[in-house]
Amino acid sequence: MHAVIITGVSRGLGEALAVALQDSGAMVVGVGRTASAKLTGARFRHVQCDLADPAAIAAGLAPALRTLAASNPSAVTLINNAAVATPVGLIGRLDAAAVEAAFATNVAAPLVVADLFCRAFPESAPPRRIVNISSGAAQSAIAGSAAYCMSKAALEMLTRALVADHAATGLECITLRPGIFETGMQQFMRSQDPAEFPSVGLFRGFKENGLLKDPAEVATAIVRRLIAAPIENGRTYTHVDLEG
């Protein structure tokens, strides 16, 4: 059985991915403080931990990964999906504690989870893959969203670092910029004060112009194209690659 570990499965893309993967027959381990009520049954396990506290992740996740490894899955994939959009605001008006929390969840946690994954599934393990869920914000700055943009750029460097560190071990790692779809994060961005978040019009336009896809549609394409099929190691995939 293919086993997939996903961070952030309470809602949005993480929830949709977990549902789609369960429907495909995969064993899913969801990581985070909570999990969606949609995720139940023998093929789902929730590992409760706070991704905003990277130093505490191993206590909950390492035993679960060892148990998963002992079950001898036919393949195993980690999807670093969890992220926060806060804080928003212009540089010069940001709260330092909120910035620190954003980088803990968006940067430190994915690195810690990837490290634990590599420990649990070493070179002799079955086929292994890591998918880092990024954003176009990693490449194009969004006014009022410096922390999010910077953290996604750092996540893309994690992909390159994993490829460099494990070039000879058979571990595959890719980045995905999945495009725009309706999530709580989109709703949050649309609700902001334009005086504090100058890019609010961009996000409101996505909704008003009908450009936001259903997360379930995006998740199904990700499973088909990047989980169940061969990939190009180290590549940054975009929403264009998910079409068709």
C-alpha positions, 0 to 999 in steps of 0.5 A, a space after each residue: 500500500 502507498 502511504 502518504 504523510 500530509 501536514 495540515 489536513 483540517 481544511 483546504 488543500 490538505 483536507 482535499 488531498 487526504 480525501 482524494 488519496 484515501 479514495 485512491 486506496 492510499 494510507 494517509 497520515 495527517 499531521 497537525 493540531 486537528 484533522 477534518 471530520 471527513 477523514 475517518 476509517 482504517 486508512 487514516 491516522 491523525 498525528 496531533 502536533 503543533 507545527 508552529 512549535 517545530 521543536 516538539 514535532 518529533 515527539 508525536 511524529 517520529 513514533 508514527 513514522 517508525 510504525 508506518 515504516 514497519 508496515 512495509 508500504 510499497 511507496 511513501 510520500 510526504 506532502 509538506 502542505 501546512 502554511 499560514 498567511 499571517 501576518 499581512 501588512 506592510 514592512 514597517 508595521 509588522 508584529 515580530 511575534 507573528 513573523 516568528 510564528 509564520 516562519 516556524 510553521 512555513 519554514 522550520 516545520 517543513 524542514 523538521 518533518 522532512 528530516 524525520 521522514 528521511 530518518 524513518 525511511 532511509 536509503 534502503 526504504 521503498 520508493 520515497 517522494 517529498 512534495 513541497 506545496 509552494 506558491 507563485 508568491 515564492 517568485 513574485 512579491 505580493 505587497 503586504 505579504 512579505 512573510 508568506 512570500 519569503 517563507 515560500 521562497 525558503 520552502 523551494 530552497 528546501 526542495 533543492 537542498 533535499 535533492 542536493 543532500 540525497 542525490 545518490 539515495 533515490 529520494 525524489 523531491 519536487 516543488 508545486 505551485 498549485 495555482 489559485 483555489 477557494 480556501 480559508 486563506 483566500 477568504 482571509 486575504 479578501 477580508 483585509 483592510 486595503 490600507 494594511 494589505 494593498 493587494 486585497 483587490 487582487 484576491 477579491 478579483 480572483 473571487 469576483 472573476 470566477 478564477 478560484 478552482 475547487 480544492 477537490 479538483 486541484 487535489 485530484 489532479 495532484 494525486 494523478 499527476 504528482 503522486 501516482 505518476 513518475 516525476 522529474 526530480 527537483 522540478 518546480 511544477 505549476 498549475 499548468 502541469 496539473 491540467 489535462 
